[in-house]
Amino acid sequence: MSADSISVVPDEASRGYYGPDGQPQFFQDPAMDRFAAALVKMAQEFWVVAERLDALERVALQKGLVTKAELHALVDDATVSAEREVALGDFIQRTLGSLREP
């Protein structure tokens, strides 16, 4: 059996939910499927970051390593802001990059 003859579509799946490439297709326009995928990726990324940030802030506050005022002061730091801009560009590529796919 060649790799070309293997279907990625589950046997029990309705054939209307898969495009000609075997990938799930929920909208008539494939761009909408890519957009939906980007939104799901963004939600996943956001939640991971929110959980990790919450954990770090709790540990830092419990250990007396930082105060809430000091955490908020970092928002106005120019160096931190520049580093965050670079990270934002990477984030946008990871989460919205699929919208550029054909």
URMO-V923870 format. One record per pair of residues at least 24 apart in sequence whose ideal C-beta (glycine too) atoms are under 10 Angstrom apart, sorted by the first residue. I is the first residue (numbers start at 1). J is the second residue. Records with the same first field share a line. If there is no record, write none. Layout:
I->J  J
//
This chain:
30->101  102
31->98  99  101  102
33->98
34->96  97  98  99  100  101  102
35->96  98  99
36->98
37->95  98  99  101
38->94  95  96  97  98  99  100  101
39->95  96
40->95
41->94  95  96  97  98
42->91  92  94  95  96
43->95
44->95
45->91  94  95
46->91  95
49->91
//
